[in-house]
Amino acid sequence: MTDIQCLDEVTIQAIIDGEETDISLTKHLDNCPACQGLKKQVAELVKTSDGLRIDADLPPEFYENLMDRIEVRPFPIALLAAVLFGLVLFSAYFLNPGYITWWFTVGITHQVGLIFDIFFDLLVLSQALGPLSVITVLTALVAIEVLILNKLRVMEG
Ligand SMILES: [Zn+2]
């Protein structure tokens, strides 16, 4: 029965999960008391961690504390948004340089102003509401890019 080495927890877990089907391993597991014992331990551990996962309700303060901790540092969010906005502009330029060049040379300044107004409103919003609104900022930036490209296409065509 010691023709192969005893199994480790990972292998035993894989056998329990049905991921490991090597007959020499399963045969060893069935016939080796040491591995049987380990299998029992692994099974117990899985049961315990399953139980913990169900019982471990996070206290409501956890999220408040998390929000507080993140909200003390609004600058990285603003920086992130600025970088993202830059990337959006860059990608628009990269996709079709003509659009951005045309956009700037024709000088639709009120549209540029509007977009930057929206951008900074979003920044203020993201600082007020916390990290969740970064997703909103992201979505809005994508929407703005689509809006810009659509507008330019319509005006150009
Ligand atoms: Zn063994």
Backbone and ligand atoms as CSV (ligand in chain L), in Angstrom:
chain,resi,resn,atom,element,x,y,z
A,1,MET,N,N,0.825,-1.208,0.000
A,1,MET,CA,C,0.000,0.000,0.000
A,1,MET,C,C,0.863,1.264,0.000
A,2,THR,N,N,2.140,1.105,0.165
A,2,THR,CA,C,3.011,2.279,0.144
A,2,THR,C,C,3.773,2.372,-1.168
A,3,ASP,N,N,3.113,1.888,-2.243
A,3,ASP,CA,C,3.760,1.969,-3.548
A,3,ASP,C,C,3.818,3.410,-4.036
A,4,ILE,N,N,2.894,4.244,-3.570
A,4,ILE,CA,C,3.033,5.677,-3.847
A,4,ILE,C,C,3.032,6.430,-2.521
A,5,GLN,N,N,3.530,7.652,-2.572
A,5,GLN,CA,C,3.633,8.465,-1.365
A,5,GLN,C,C,2.251,8.837,-0.848
A,6,CYS,N,N,2.170,9.106,0.436
A,6,CYS,CA,C,0.905,9.543,1.019
A,6,CYS,C,C,0.486,10.881,0.417
A,7,LEU,N,N,-0.825,11.073,0.410
A,7,LEU,CA,C,-1.383,12.240,-0.271
A,7,LEU,C,C,-1.365,13.463,0.643
A,8,ASP,N,N,-1.296,14.631,0.030
A,8,ASP,CA,C,-1.406,15.853,0.818
A,8,ASP,C,C,-2.862,16.343,0.814
A,9,GLU,N,N,-3.118,17.388,1.601
A,9,GLU,CA,C,-4.493,17.870,1.770
A,9,GLU,C,C,-5.098,18.317,0.444
A,10,VAL,N,N,-4.262,18.967,-0.370
A,10,VAL,CA,C,-4.768,19.512,-1.629
A,10,VAL,C,C,-5.256,18.385,-2.537
A,11,THR,N,N,-4.443,17.309,-2.587
A,11,THR,CA,C,-4.811,16.174,-3.426
A,11,THR,C,C,-6.080,15.515,-2.907
A,12,ILE,N,N,-6.136,15.367,-1.581
A,12,ILE,CA,C,-7.322,14.739,-0.985
A,12,ILE,C,C,-8.563,15.588,-1.244
A,13,GLN,N,N,-8.396,16.900,-1.095
A,13,GLN,CA,C,-9.512,17.813,-1.373
A,13,GLN,C,C,-9.972,17.655,-2.824
A,14,ALA,N,N,-8.990,17.516,-3.720
A,14,ALA,CA,C,-9.305,17.361,-5.144
A,14,ALA,C,C,-10.055,16.053,-5.388
A,15,ILE,N,N,-9.679,15.020,-4.661
A,15,ILE,CA,C,-10.377,13.735,-4.805
A,15,ILE,C,C,-11.809,13.853,-4.282
A,16,ILE,N,N,-11.966,14.525,-3.143
A,16,ILE,CA,C,-13.306,14.723,-2.576
A,16,ILE,C,C,-14.177,15.507,-3.565
A,17,ASP,N,N,-13.572,16.523,-4.183
A,17,ASP,CA,C,-14.321,17.362,-5.125
A,17,ASP,C,C,-14.544,16.665,-6.467
A,18,GLY,N,N,-13.873,15.528,-6.665
A,18,GLY,CA,C,-14.019,14.813,-7.930
A,18,GLY,C,C,-13.152,15.369,-9.035
A,19,GLU,N,N,-12.195,16.270,-8.649
A,19,GLU,CA,C,-11.316,16.856,-9.665
A,19,GLU,C,C,-10.139,15.928,-9.961
A,20,GLU,N,N,-9.747,15.165,-8.955
A,20,GLU,CA,C,-8.622,14.239,-9.119
A,20,GLU,C,C,-9.174,12.820,-9.211
A,21,THR,N,N,-8.984,12.177,-10.360
A,21,THR,CA,C,-9.562,10.850,-10.561
A,21,THR,C,C,-8.488,9.802,-10.847
A,22,ASP,N,N,-7.234,10.154,-10.601
A,22,ASP,CA,C,-6.130,9.195,-10.789
A,22,ASP,C,C,-6.379,7.960,-9.920
A,23,ILE,N,N,-6.532,6.817,-10.580
A,23,ILE,CA,C,-6.935,5.589,-9.887
A,23,ILE,C,C,-5.912,5.166,-8.847
A,24,SER,N,N,-4.631,5.404,-9.107
A,24,SER,CA,C,-3.604,4.998,-8.146
A,24,SER,C,C,-3.691,5.838,-6.879
A,25,LEU,N,N,-4.120,7.095,-7.022
A,25,LEU,CA,C,-4.274,7.973,-5.859
A,25,LEU,C,C,-5.507,7.588,-5.050
A,26,THR,N,N,-6.624,7.388,-5.737
A,26,THR,CA,C,-7.859,7.042,-5.031
A,26,THR,C,C,-7.736,5.676,-4.364
A,27,LYS,N,N,-7.027,4.783,-5.036
A,27,LYS,CA,C,-6.812,3.451,-4.479
A,27,LYS,C,C,-5.985,3.542,-3.200
A,28,HIS,N,N,-4.940,4.363,-3.261
A,28,HIS,CA,C,-4.097,4.567,-2.081
A,28,HIS,C,C,-4.933,5.144,-0.935
A,29,LEU,N,N,-5.740,6.143,-1.278
A,29,LEU,CA,C,-6.567,6.805,-0.256
A,29,LEU,C,C,-7.498,5.803,0.419
A,30,ASP,N,N,-8.048,4.895,-0.386
A,30,ASP,CA,C,-8.982,3.905,0.170
A,30,ASP,C,C,-8.297,2.906,1.082
A,31,ASN,N,N,-7.013,2.679,0.858
A,31,ASN,CA,C,-6.327,1.593,1.559
A,31,ASN,C,C,-5.344,2.061,2.627
A,32,CYS,N,N,-5.105,3.373,2.728
A,32,CYS,CA,C,-4.099,3.880,3.658
A,32,CYS,C,C,-4.783,4.530,4.855
A,33,PRO,N,N,-4.600,3.989,6.050
A,33,PRO,CA,C,-5.225,4.560,7.250
A,33,PRO,C,C,-4.795,6.001,7.496
A,34,ALA,N,N,-3.526,6.303,7.233
A,34,ALA,CA,C,-3.032,7.666,7.454
A,34,ALA,C,C,-3.777,8.650,6.569
A,35,CYS,N,N,-3.941,8.284,5.286
A,35,CYS,CA,C,-4.619,9.172,4.344
A,35,CYS,C,C,-6.117,9.234,4.652
A,36,GLN,N,N,-6.678,8.117,5.130
A,36,GLN,CA,C,-8.081,8.115,5.553
A,36,GLN,C,C,-8.301,9.147,6.657
A,37,GLY,N,N,-7.341,9.156,7.601
A,37,GLY,CA,C,-7.425,10.107,8.704
A,37,GLY,C,C,-7.366,11.544,8.214
A,38,LEU,N,N,-6.446,11.774,7.268
A,38,LEU,CA,C,-6.293,13.120,6.719
A,38,LEU,C,C,-7.543,13.536,5.951
A,39,LYS,N,N,-8.125,12.562,5.232
A,39,LYS,CA,C,-9.343,12.835,4.478
A,39,LYS,C,C,-10.456,13.294,5.415
A,40,LYS,N,N,-10.533,12.637,6.575
A,40,LYS,CA,C,-11.527,13.006,7.577
A,40,LYS,C,C,-11.312,14.451,8.022
A,41,GLN,N,N,-10.042,14.781,8.264
A,41,GLN,CA,C,-9.709,16.142,8.707
A,41,GLN,C,C,-10.093,17.172,7.657
A,42,VAL,N,N,-9.760,16.860,6.413
A,42,VAL,CA,C,-10.072,17.788,5.316
A,42,VAL,C,C,-11.582,17.993,5.229
A,43,ALA,N,N,-12.323,16.863,5.322
A,43,ALA,CA,C,-13.782,16.949,5.249
A,43,ALA,C,C,-14.333,17.795,6.394
A,44,GLU,N,N,-13.770,17.606,7.601
A,44,GLU,CA,C,-14.198,18.392,8.762
A,44,GLU,C,C,-13.951,19.881,8.524
A,45,LEU,N,N,-12.760,20.161,7.994
A,45,LEU,CA,C,-12.356,21.541,7.751
A,45,LEU,C,C,-13.307,22.228,6.786
A,46,VAL,N,N,-13.680,21.490,5.734
A,46,VAL,CA,C,-14.594,22.040,4.738
A,46,VAL,C,C,-15.921,22.352,5.399
A,47,LYS,N,N,-16.380,21.404,6.248
A,47,LYS,CA,C,-17.651,21.599,6.942
A,47,LYS,C,C,-17.589,22.835,7.826
A,48,THR,N,N,-16.470,22.964,8.575
A,48,THR,CA,C,-16.307,24.091,9.482
A,48,THR,C,C,-16.291,25.415,8.725
A,49,SER,N,N,-15.532,25.467,7.638
A,49,SER,CA,C,-15.419,26.732,6.912
A,49,SER,C,C,-16.736,27.067,6.226
A,50,ASP,N,N,-17.483,26.051,5.795
A,50,ASP,CA,C,-18.812,26.299,5.240
A,50,ASP,C,C,-19.704,26.926,6.294
A,51,GLY,N,N,-19.634,26.362,7.506
A,51,GLY,CA,C,-20.426,26.886,8.611
A,51,GLY,C,C,-20.058,28.313,8.936
A,52,LEU,N,N,-18.747,28.601,8.924
A,52,LEU,CA,C,-18.277,29.955,9.213
A,52,LEU,C,C,-18.792,30.927,8.170
A,53,ARG,N,N,-18.757,30.466,6.924
A,53,ARG,CA,C,-19.169,31.347,5.839
A,53,ARG,C,C,-20.633,31.755,6.015
A,54,ILE,N,N,-21.445,30.836,6.488
A,54,ILE,CA,C,-22.863,31.127,6.646
A,54,ILE,C,C,-23.106,31.994,7.888
A,55,ASP,N,N,-22.377,31.659,8.973
A,55,ASP,CA,C,-22.639,32.346,10.240
A,55,ASP,C,C,-22.025,33.740,10.299
A,56,ALA,N,N,-20.937,33.934,9.543
A,56,ALA,CA,C,-20.196,35.182,9.692
A,56,ALA,C,C,-20.909,36.335,9.005
A,57,ASP,N,N,-21.881,36.906,9.697
A,57,ASP,CA,C,-22.532,38.110,9.202
A,57,ASP,C,C,-21.676,39.302,9.586
A,58,LEU,N,N,-21.324,40.111,8.602
A,58,LEU,CA,C,-20.535,41.292,8.915
A,58,LEU,C,C,-21.427,42.305,9.619
A,59,PRO,N,N,-20.898,42.901,10.691
A,59,PRO,CA,C,-21.705,43.926,11.366
A,59,PRO,C,C,-21.925,45.115,10.443
A,60,PRO,N,N,-23.088,45.763,10.576
A,60,PRO,CA,C,-23.390,46.890,9.674
A,60,PRO,C,C,-22.349,47.999,9.771
A,61,GLU,N,N,-21.697,48.104,10.947
A,61,GLU,CA,C,-20.679,49.146,11.103
A,61,GLU,C,C,-19.507,48.915,10.172
A,62,PHE,N,N,-19.330,47.655,9.785
A,62,PHE,CA,C,-18.178,47.327,8.954
A,62,PHE,C,C,-18.156,48.172,7.686
A,63,TYR,N,N,-19.315,48.278,7.045
A,63,TYR,CA,C,-19.391,49.017,5.792
A,63,TYR,C,C,-19.226,50.517,6.032
A,64,GLU,N,N,-19.819,50.979,7.142
A,64,GLU,CA,C,-19.668,52.397,7.478
A,64,GLU,C,C,-18.206,52.732,7.719
A,65,ASN,N,N,-17.533,51.866,8.484
A,65,ASN,CA,C,-16.117,52.089,8.760
A,65,ASN,C,C,-15.303,52.066,7.477
A,66,LEU,N,N,-15.656,51.143,6.611
A,66,LEU,CA,C,-14.949,51.012,5.341
A,66,LEU,C,C,-15.118,52.290,4.521
A,67,MET,N,N,-16.376,52.769,4.462
A,67,MET,CA,C,-16.657,53.985,3.712
A,67,MET,C,C,-15.893,55.156,4.308
A,68,ASP,N,N,-15.902,55.237,5.658
A,68,ASP,CA,C,-15.202,56.327,6.336
A,68,ASP,C,C,-13.729,56.311,5.967
A,69,ARG,N,N,-13.161,55.110,6.020
A,69,ARG,CA,C,-11.731,54.989,5.776
A,69,ARG,C,C,-11.374,55.411,4.356
A,70,ILE,N,N,-12.237,55.062,3.423
A,70,ILE,CA,C,-11.942,55.393,2.036
A,70,ILE,C,C,-12.216,56.871,1.782
A,71,GLU,N,N,-13.241,57.400,2.473
A,71,GLU,CA,C,-13.635,58.783,2.216
A,71,GLU,C,C,-12.649,59.806,2.746
A,72,VAL,N,N,-11.762,59.390,3.670
A,72,VAL,CA,C,-10.746,60.345,4.130
A,72,VAL,C,C,-9.734,60.621,3.041
A,73,ARG,N,N,-9.732,59.791,2.043
A,73,ARG,CA,C,-8.738,59.971,0.990
A,73,ARG,C,C,-9.430,60.172,-0.356
A,74,PRO,N,N,-10.066,61.324,-0.537
A,74,PRO,CA,C,-10.780,61.541,-1.803
A,74,PRO,C,C,-9.829,61.787,-2.963
A,75,PHE,N,N,-8.593,62.226,-2.646
A,75,PHE,CA,C,-7.682,62.620,-3.722
A,75,PHE,C,C,-7.398,61.499,-4.712
A,76,PRO,N,N,-7.076,60.275,-4.226
A,76,PRO,CA,C,-6.816,59.208,-5.206
A,76,PRO,C,C,-7.989,58.966,-6.137
A,77,ILE,N,N,-9.216,59.155,-5.620
A,77,ILE,CA,C,-10.393,58.974,-6.458
A,77,ILE,C,C,-10.411,60.023,-7.559
A,78,ALA,N,N,-10.124,61.273,-7.156
A,78,ALA,CA,C,-10.079,62.354,-8.135
A,78,ALA,C,C,-8.992,62.091,-9.159
A,79,LEU,N,N,-7.846,61.642,-8.653
A,79,LEU,CA,C,-6.726,61.341,-9.540
A,79,LEU,C,C,-7.097,60.233,-10.504
A,80,LEU,N,N,-7.711,59.204,-9.949
A,80,LEU,CA,C,-8.139,58.064,-10.765
A,80,LEU,C,C,-9.089,58.523,-11.864
A,81,ALA,N,N,-10.062,59.346,-11.482
A,81,ALA,CA,C,-11.039,59.846,-12.443
A,81,ALA,C,C,-10.350,60.674,-13.523
A,82,ALA,N,N,-9.381,61.494,-13.098
A,82,ALA,CA,C,-8.651,62.330,-14.051
A,82,ALA,C,C,-7.874,61.468,-15.036
A,83,VAL,N,N,-7.212,60.441,-14.498
A,83,VAL,CA,C,-6.444,59.521,-15.348
A,83,VAL,C,C,-7.379,58.820,-16.328
A,84,LEU,N,N,-8.533,58.386,-15.809
A,84,LEU,CA,C,-9.499,57.689,-16.654
A,84,LEU,C,C,-10.001,58.596,-17.764
A,85,PHE,N,N,-10.273,59.866,-17.391
A,85,PHE,CA,C,-10.755,60.814,-18.380
A,85,PHE,C,C,-9.699,61.020,-19.463
A,86,GLY,N,N,-8.440,61.110,-19.014
A,86,GLY,CA,C,-7.335,61.234,-19.954
A,86,GLY,C,C,-7.263,60.041,-20.878
A,87,LEU,N,N,-7.450,58.862,-20.290
A,87,LEU,CA,C,-7.403,57.631,-21.077
A,87,LEU,C,C,-8.525,57.598,-22.100
A,88,VAL,N,N,-9.689,58.069,-21.676
A,88,VAL,CA,C,-10.837,58.093,-22.586
A,88,VAL,C,C,-10.544,59.006,-23.771
A,89,LEU,N,N,-10.020,60.193,-23.470
A,89,LEU,CA,C,-9.663,61.123,-24.535
A,89,LEU,C,C,-8.604,60.530,-25.437
A,90,PHE,N,N,-7.594,59.919,-24.779
A,90,PHE,CA,C,-6.490,59.323,-25.522
A,90,PHE,C,C,-6.994,58.209,-26.432
A,91,SER,N,N,-7.862,57.357,-25.884
A,91,SER,CA,C,-8.353,56.230,-26.669
A,91,SER,C,C,-9.201,56.728,-27.831
A,92,ALA,N,N,-9.975,57.799,-27.603
A,92,ALA,CA,C,-10.763,58.392,-28.682
A,92,ALA,C,C,-9.833,58.919,-29.766
A,93,TYR,N,N,-8.740,59.560,-29.316
A,93,TYR,CA,C,-7.755,60.084,-30.252
A,93,TYR,C,C,-7.089,58.957,-31.011
A,94,PHE,N,N,-6.782,57.886,-30.262
A,94,PHE,CA,C,-6.078,56.747,-30.839
A,94,PHE,C,C,-6.960,56.042,-31.871
A,95,LEU,N,N,-8.257,55.923,-31.533
A,95,LEU,CA,C,-9.192,55.242,-32.421
A,95,LEU,C,C,-9.381,56.018,-33.722
A,96,ASN,N,N,-9.474,57.345,-33.586
A,96,ASN,CA,C,-9.638,58.180,-34.762
A,96,ASN,C,C,-9.118,59.579,-34.471
A,97,PRO,N,N,-7.847,59.810,-34.763
A,97,PRO,CA,C,-7.220,61.104,-34.436
A,97,PRO,C,C,-7.981,62.280,-35.030
A,98,GLY,N,N,-8.609,62.050,-36.170
A,98,GLY,CA,C,-9.326,63.121,-36.846
A,98,GLY,C,C,-10.415,63.742,-35.986
A,99,TYR,N,N,-11.112,62.911,-35.241
A,99,TYR,CA,C,-12.213,63.380,-34.410
A,99,TYR,C,C,-11.754,64.446,-33.429
A,100,ILE,N,N,-10.704,64.105,-32.657
A,100,ILE,CA,C,-10.250,65.009,-31.606
A,100,ILE,C,C,-9.641,66.266,-32.221
A,101,THR,N,N,-8.830,66.090,-33.260
A,101,THR,CA,C,-8.216,67.237,-33.937
A,101,THR,C,C,-9.302,68.174,-34.451
A,102,TRP,N,N,-10.279,67.566,-35.113
A,102,TRP,CA,C,-11.388,68.336,-35.661
A,102,TRP,C,C,-12.141,69.040,-34.542
A,103,TRP,N,N,-12.344,68.281,-33.478
A,103,TRP,CA,C,-13.081,68.767,-32.321
A,103,TRP,C,C,-12.421,70.016,-31.757
A,104,PHE,N,N,-11.079,69.975,-31.638
A,104,PHE,CA,C,-10.364,71.108,-31.046
A,104,PHE,C,C,-10.214,72.249,-32.038
A,105,THR,N,N,-9.932,71.931,-33.320
A,105,THR,CA,C,-9.674,72.998,-34.284
A,105,THR,C,C,-10.950,73.763,-34.621
A,106,VAL,N,N,-12.056,73.057,-34.736
A,106,VAL,CA,C,-13.315,73.733,-35.002
A,106,VAL,C,C,-13.699,74.588,-33.795
A,107,GLY,N,N,-13.245,74.158,-32.635
A,107,GLY,CA,C,-13.386,74.994,-31.445
A,107,GLY,C,C,-14.786,75.075,-30.914
A,108,ILE,N,N,-15.353,73.917,-30.616
A,108,ILE,CA,C,-16.685,73.907,-30.015
A,108,ILE,C,C,-16.501,74.094,-28.503
A,109,THR,N,N,-16.139,75.319,-28.141
A,109,THR,CA,C,-15.689,75.547,-26.775
A,109,THR,C,C,-16.787,75.317,-25.753
A,110,HIS,N,N,-18.018,75.641,-26.111
A,110,HIS,CA,C,-19.081,75.464,-25.115
A,110,HIS,C,C,-19.312,73.989,-24.835
A,111,GLN,N,N,-19.071,73.145,-25.856
A,111,GLN,CA,C,-19.208,71.702,-25.638
A,111,GLN,C,C,-18.071,71.179,-24.760
A,112,VAL,N,N,-16.867,71.691,-25.007
A,112,VAL,CA,C,-15.733,71.309,-24.175
A,112,VAL,C,C,-16.007,71.719,-22.734
A,113,GLY,N,N,-16.494,72.959,-22.586
A,113,GLY,CA,C,-16.808,73.463,-21.251
A,113,GLY,C,C,-17.847,72.601,-20.564
A,114,LEU,N,N,-18.871,72.230,-21.319
A,114,LEU,CA,C,-19.943,71.409,-20.764
A,114,LEU,C,C,-19.403,70.075,-20.282
A,115,ILE,N,N,-18.563,69.460,-21.108
A,115,ILE,CA,C,-18.017,68.151,-20.760
A,115,ILE,C,C,-17.140,68.241,-19.513
A,116,PHE,N,N,-16.346,69.317,-19.436
A,116,PHE,CA,C,-15.507,69.461,-18.254
A,116,PHE,C,C,-16.329,69.792,-17.017
A,117,ASP,N,N,-17.427,70.534,-17.222
A,117,ASP,CA,C,-18.353,70.793,-16.108
A,117,ASP,C,C,-18.892,69.478,-15.565
A,118,ILE,N,N,-19.346,68.625,-16.485
A,118,ILE,CA,C,-19.875,67.314,-16.092
A,118,ILE,C,C,-18.794,66.525,-15.363
A,119,PHE,N,N,-17.599,66.567,-15.927
A,119,PHE,CA,C,-16.471,65.837,-15.348
A,119,PHE,C,C,-16.193,66.281,-13.923
A,120,PHE,N,N,-16.168,67.593,-13.690
A,120,PHE,CA,C,-15.854,68.065,-12.351
A,120,PHE,C,C,-17.025,67.887,-11.391
A,121,ASP,N,N,-18.244,67.964,-11.933
A,121,ASP,CA,C,-19.406,67.637,-11.104
A,121,ASP,C,C,-19.309,66.206,-10.610
A,122,LEU,N,N,-18.898,65.317,-11.516
A,122,LEU,CA,C,-18.755,63.907,-11.158
A,122,LEU,C,C,-17.673,63.722,-10.105
A,123,LEU,N,N,-16.608,64.506,-10.231
A,123,LEU,CA,C,-15.523,64.433,-9.250
A,123,LEU,C,C,-16.030,64.817,-7.863
A,124,VAL,N,N,-16.752,65.931,-7.805
A,124,VAL,CA,C,-17.302,66.403,-6.536
A,124,VAL,C,C,-18.254,65.360,-5.967
A,125,LEU,N,N,-19.078,64.811,-6.866
A,125,LEU,CA,C,-20.042,63.786,-6.483
A,125,LEU,C,C,-19.333,62.568,-5.916
A,126,SER,N,N,-18.271,62.164,-6.573
A,126,SER,CA,C,-17.565,60.962,-6.139
A,126,SER,C,C,-16.910,61.168,-4.784
A,127,GLN,N,N,-16.502,62.423,-4.513
A,127,GLN,CA,C,-15.914,62.699,-3.204
A,127,GLN,C,C,-16.981,62.729,-2.126
A,128,ALA,N,N,-18.173,63.177,-2.509
A,128,ALA,CA,C,-19.254,63.281,-1.532
A,128,ALA,C,C,-19.856,61.916,-1.224
A,129,LEU,N,N,-19.959,61.087,-2.225
A,129,LEU,CA,C,-20.674,59.822,-2.063
A,129,LEU,C,C,-19.780,58.649,-1.726
A,130,GLY,N,N,-18.483,58.777,-1.992
A,130,GLY,CA,C,-17.588,57.671,-1.684
A,130,GLY,C,C,-17.239,56.840,-2.890
A,131,PRO,N,N,-16.524,55.763,-2.632
A,131,PRO,CA,C,-15.912,54.990,-3.721
A,131,PRO,C,C,-16.912,54.357,-4.676
A,132,LEU,N,N,-18.121,54.098,-4.206
A,132,LEU,CA,C,-19.103,53.439,-5.074
A,132,LEU,C,C,-19.374,54.258,-6.318
A,133,SER,N,N,-19.329,55.578,-6.154
A,133,SER,CA,C,-19.664,56.443,-7.280
A,133,SER,C,C,-18.540,56.507,-8.300
A,134,VAL,N,N,-17.383,55.936,-7.963
A,134,VAL,CA,C,-16.328,55.838,-8.966
A,134,VAL,C,C,-16.842,55.036,-10.156
A,135,ILE,N,N,-17.655,54.034,-9.840
A,135,ILE,CA,C,-18.283,53.237,-10.894
A,135,ILE,C,C,-19.175,54.131,-11.739
A,136,THR,N,N,-19.904,55.024,-11.054
A,136,THR,CA,C,-20.758,55.976,-11.757
A,136,THR,C,C,-19.921,56.867,-12.662
A,137,VAL,N,N,-18.788,57.333,-12.114
A,137,VAL,CA,C,-17.893,58.194,-12.892
A,137,VAL,C,C,-17.418,57.454,-14.127
A,138,LEU,N,N,-17.008,56.222,-13.915
A,138,LEU,CA,C,-16.533,55.384,-15.027
A,138,LEU,C,C,-17.594,55.262,-16.107
A,139,THR,N,N,-18.797,54.896,-15.666
A,139,THR,CA,C,-19.908,54.723,-16.596
A,139,THR,C,C,-20.180,56.024,-17.333
A,140,ALA,N,N,-20.157,57.119,-16.580
A,140,ALA,CA,C,-20.430,58.427,-17.167
A,140,ALA,C,C,-19.366,58.783,-18.195
A,141,LEU,N,N,-18.110,58.468,-17.875
A,141,LEU,CA,C,-17.030,58.781,-18.805
A,141,LEU,C,C,-17.191,58.024,-20.111
A,142,VAL,N,N,-17.557,56.758,-19.987
A,142,VAL,CA,C,-17.796,55.957,-21.188
A,142,VAL,C,C,-18.952,56.558,-21.977
A,143,ALA,N,N,-20.013,56.944,-21.240
A,143,ALA,CA,C,-21.174,57.558,-21.883
A,143,ALA,C,C,-20.769,58.843,-22.588
A,144,ILE,N,N,-19.903,59.637,-21.922
A,144,ILE,CA,C,-19.448,60.896,-22.519
A,144,ILE,C,C,-18.669,60.628,-23.800
A,145,GLU,N,N,-17.814,59.597,-23.733
A,145,GLU,CA,C,-17.026,59.271,-24.928
A,145,GLU,C,C,-17.940,58.881,-26.087
A,146,VAL,N,N,-18.908,58.029,-25.784
A,146,VAL,CA,C,-19.862,57.604,-26.812
A,146,VAL,C,C,-20.606,58.820,-27.361
A,147,LEU,N,N,-21.000,59.706,-26.431
A,147,LEU,CA,C,-21.721,60.925,-26.817
A,147,LEU,C,C,-20.874,61.770,-27.750
A,148,ILE,N,N,-19.605,61.966,-27.357
A,148,ILE,CA,C,-18.689,62.775,-28.167
A,148,ILE,C,C,-18.557,62.175,-29.561
A,149,LEU,N,N,-18.263,60.880,-29.597
A,149,LEU,CA,C,-18.014,60.233,-30.891
A,149,LEU,C,C,-19.255,60.266,-31.769
A,150,ASN,N,N,-20.410,60.036,-31.163
A,150,ASN,CA,C,-21.662,60.061,-31.924
A,150,ASN,C,C,-21.918,61.453,-32.472
A,151,LYS,N,N,-21.733,62.456,-31.624
A,151,LYS,CA,C,-21.974,63.851,-32.016
A,151,LYS,C,C,-21.080,64.230,-33.178
A,152,LEU,N,N,-19.791,63.874,-33.034
A,152,LEU,CA,C,-18.831,64.229,-34.066
A,152,LEU,C,C,-19.173,63.528,-35.375
A,153,ARG,N,N,-19.579,62.289,-35.265
A,153,ARG,CA,C,-19.923,61.526,-36.473
A,153,ARG,C,C,-21.102,62.191,-37.182
A,154,VAL,N,N,-22.095,62.579,-36.383
A,154,VAL,CA,C,-23.284,63.214,-36.963
A,154,VAL,C,C,-22.908,64.530,-37.626
A,155,MET,N,N,-22.109,65.347,-36.945
A,155,MET,CA,C,-21.768,66.678,-37.457
A,155,MET,C,C,-20.846,66.581,-38.661
A,156,GLU,N,N,-19.984,65.558,-38.631
A,156,GLU,CA,C,-19.034,65.392,-39.722
A,156,GLU,C,C,-19.736,64.868,-40.953
A,157,GLY,N,N,-20.633,63.854,-40.704
A,157,GLY,CA,C,-21.316,63.229,-41.820
A,157,GLY,C,C,-22.344,64.193,-42.361
L,1,ZN,ZN,ZN,-1.249,7.280,2.624
